[in-house]
């Protein structure tokens, strides 16, 4: 009995760890810069924008997936830090909500402002990527981008 439980646990771990974790047909496009200003109280640059996001996240789900947590992350460099990563949008998608496994957003607003406390965001190259985190029902936690 104990051996069977250990074997099932090991197979669960290996199938989750070595199984495919794929996002296919992903695309991002910033459609409008809503706001960009210098906050004089906090001495920082703040930006807000709208975007289109399409992604097929069905490859992230398996029998052991409880929820996928998606985040849209903006990353840029400043003189103080070589890597600034700011989450501007996120969403939780349950395995049972299969109608949301194909993400198709148009003119979506960011949920959180893109901000830079060094006030050097203007003119910077900002890389945007989709990060995912897989919360399993049983076993380890997985993440990627």
Order of alpha helices (4+ residues) and beta strands (2+ residues): alpha-beta-beta-beta-beta-beta-beta-beta-beta
